[in-house]
Amino acid sequence: MKIHAGDTVQVITGADRGQTGKVVSVDHEKQKVLVEGVNMVYKHVRPSQRNPQGGRLHKEMPINACNVMVVCPKTNKPTRVGFRYLDDGSKERYAKVSGASLGIVSPKKAAYAKK
């Protein structure tokens, strides 16, 4: 999956369309992401030791990863993400709109280094 925890993303479909937030966690098996302040729901809880009053908690729920796009750090617009190898053989993610780097994914490998 091309979305990592810590990325800033924008929701492109659904009830929260247009909202942006930071990715808190990623579930690779279910293809879901948890985004700060997006897809907020009420969870009804009974009184317990941890929550003596009970009531309704406002919390974020995961959304499908295909419904969000990474925001380019250079243009502040949603962009697709690609992978490329640098001259030293390390692999990085980059924004397809502007070509800006989104961080190194894997360390240097001699097989991918340009000679």
ZAGU-280987 format. One record per residue: x negated, z, y negated of N, C-alpha, C in turn; residue in one letter. Coordinates in steps of 0.05 Angstrom, whole numbers, plus 32768, in hexadecimal, padded with zeros to 4 digits. Atoms other than C-alpha are relative to their C-alpha. Example, Ala and Ser with C-alpha at 12.3 -4.5 7.8 and 13.67 -1.06 7.14 Angstrom:
ZAGU-280987
7FEE800080187F0A809C805A7FEE80007FE8a 80107FFF80187EEF808F8015800F800E7FEAs 
***
This chain:
ZAGU-280987
7FEF800080188000800080007FEE80007FE7m 8011800380187FE57FEE7FBB800580157FEBk 7FFA7FEA80138003802A7F977FF38019800Ai 800E7FE77FF97FD9806A7F97800B80177FEFh 7FF97FE880107FE780B17F807FF080017FE7a 800D7FFF801A7FD780B97F3780047FE77FEFg 7FFA8019800F7FEB80727F23801880047FEEd 7FE880018012801B80677EE980107FE88009t 7FEF80167FF78056803E7F0180197FFE7FF0v 7FE78004800D809580217EE580157FF78015q 7FEB80077FEE80D7801D7F0B800C7FE57FF8v 7FF7801B800780EF7FD57F0F801D7FFB8009i 7FE480037FF881337FDD7F32800C801B8004t 7FF27FE77FFA816880117F3D800A800E7FE7g 7FF47FF18015818980467F127FEB80087FEBa 80157FF780128146805C7EF37FEF7FE97FF5d 800F80188008813180157EE07FF480037FE4r 800E7FFE801A80FE80137EA77FF180197FFBg 800E7FE7800480E6805A7EAE7FE47FFE800Bq 801B7FFF7FF7809C80677EB67FF9801D8007t 800A7FE67FF8807880A17ED77FE87FFE8011g 80187FFE7FF0803C80B87EFE80088005801Dk 7FFA7FFD7FE3803C80B27F4A7FF4801B8009v 80087FE67FF6803980F87F697FF57FFE801Cv 800980037FE4803480E57FB2800A7FE5800Bs 7FF980197FF3803880A87FE080048005801Dv 7FFC7FFE7FE3805680A580267FFD7FE3800Bd 8006801B7FF780368068804780127FF88017h 7FEF80077FE98061806B8087801B7FF77FF7e 7FE58006800980A3806A806280017FED7FE8k 800280128017808A803E8028800F800C7FE8q 7FF37FF2801680A380727FF57FEB800C7FEEk 80117FF380148085808E7FB5801080147FF1v 7FF37FEB8010809580CD7F8F7FF57FFE7FE4l 80098004801B809380C17F44800B80167FEEv 7FF97FEB8012809480F77F0E80177FF87FEEe 7FEA8004801380D780FB7EEA80137FE98007g 7FF080167FF880F780C17F10801080078019v 7FEE7FFC7FE9813280C27F428005801E8003n 7FFA7FE380008145810A7F2F801C8004800Dm 7FE67FF97FF3817C81297F5B8003801E7FFFv 7FFA7FE37FFE819E816D7F607FFF8007801Dy 80017FF57FE5818E81947F9F800E801B7FFFk 7FF17FE7800081C081CC7FAE7FF280138014h 800E7FED7FEF819D820A7FCA800F801A8001v 7FF37FE67FFD81B8824B7FE57FED80157FF6r 80117FEA8008819F828D7FCC7FED80098017p 80137FF87FEC816082A37FF17FEB80127FF3s 80157FEF800B812282CE7FE97FF17FF17FEAq 800F8010801380FE82967FC580107FFA7FE7r 7FEE80088016813A82827F9A801880128001n 7FEB7FED7FFC816682C07F93801B7FF87FF4p 7FE78008800C819A82A07F66800D7FE8800Dq 7FF480197FF481A3825E7F8C80077FED7FEAg 7FF78013801481C582267F677FF67FE48005g 8008801C7FFF81B081DF7F577FE47FFC7FF5r 801B80068009816781CA7F537FFF7FE27FF9l 8004801C80098154818A7F2E7FE47FF7800Bh 801980087FF5811E81667F567FFE7FE18003k 8004801C7FFC80FF81217F6080027FF9801Ee 7FFF800A7FE4810C80F87F9F7FEF7FE78001m 801180187FFD80E080C17FBB80117FE67FFCp 7FF3801A800180F180787FAC7FEE7FEC800Ei 800E80147FF180DD80397FD07FEA7FF47FEFn 8017800A800E8099801E7FBD80047FE47FF5a 7FFB801B800A80B47FD87FB3801080007FE6c 7FF17FFE801980DE7FF17F797FF080097FE8n 80117FF8801680A380057F4E7FE87FEC7FFEv 80188010800580697FDE7F2E7FEC80117FF0m 80167FF2800E80267FF97F167FFF7FF57FE4v 80038008801D801E7FF97ECA7FE37FFB7FFBv 801C800880077FDF7FD57EB27FF680127FEAc 800C7FEE80157FB180047E8B7FF97FF17FE6p 8008800F80177F9D7FCC7E5C80187FF77FEFk 7FE9800B800E7FE17FAD7E4A801980117FFFt 7FE97FEE7FFE80117FE67E5B80197FF18009n 7FE9800E7FF4803E7FB57E817FFE8001801Ek 800280007FE380517FB47ECA7FF17FE8800Bp 801180157FF680227F8B7EF47FFE8002801Ft 80067FFF7FE480147F777F3B7FE380098004r 801A7FF57FFB7FD77F947F5C7FF27FEF8015v 8010800F7FED7FA07F6F7F817FE7800F8007g 801A7FF57FF87F5F7F7F7FA47FEB7FEB7FFDf 8017801280027F1B7F607F987FE7800F8006r 801A7FF57FFB7ED37F6B7FAB7FEE7FFB7FE8y 8013800280167EA07F787F757FE57FF5800Al 801A800C7FF87E597F5B7F747FF080138012d 800F7FED7FF07E3D7F9B7F93800C8005801Bd 7FF37FFD7FE67E6D7F977FCE801680158002g 7FEB7FEC7FFF7E9E7FCE7FBA801B7FF27FFAs 7FE5800C80027EE97FC07FBD800F80107FEAk 7FF17FF380157F167FCE7F81801C7FF57FFEe 7FE5800A80077F5F7FC97F6D7FFF7FF67FE3r 7FFF8009801B7F6E7FA17F2F801C7FF67FF9y 7FE68009800A7FAA7F8E7F047FFE7FE27FFDa 8000801D80007FBC7F457F0D80067FF47FE5k 7FF9800A801B7FD77F3D7EC67FE77FFE7FEFv 80167FFF80137F987F517EA07FE48000800Es 801A7FFE7FF27F627F587ED67FF3801B7FFDg 800C7FE580047F567FA17EC37FFD800E801Ba 80057FF17FE87F397FCE7EF9801380188002s 7FF07FE87FFB7F6680037F187FF280148012l 80107FED7FF07F2E80267F3E7FF47FF48019g 800E80097FE87EFF801E7F78800F800B8018i 7FF17FF87FE87F21801F7FBD7FED80088016v 80147FF97FEB7EE5801E7FEC7FE47FFC7FF6s 801B8001800A7E9B80287FE37FF27FE58007p 801080187FFD7E647FF37FE47FFC7FF9801Ek 8006800A7FE57E5D7FC880237FEE7FE87FFDk 8014801580037E217F9B802A800C7FE48008a 7FF480197FF67E4B7F66804F800F7FF17FEAa 7FF0800C80157E767F5A80117FF17FFC7FE6y 8010800380187E3E7F5C7FDD7FF97FE37FFBa 8008801C80067E2F7F1B7FB97FE27FFF7FFFk 801D80027FFE7DE97F047FC57FF47FF17FE9k 
***
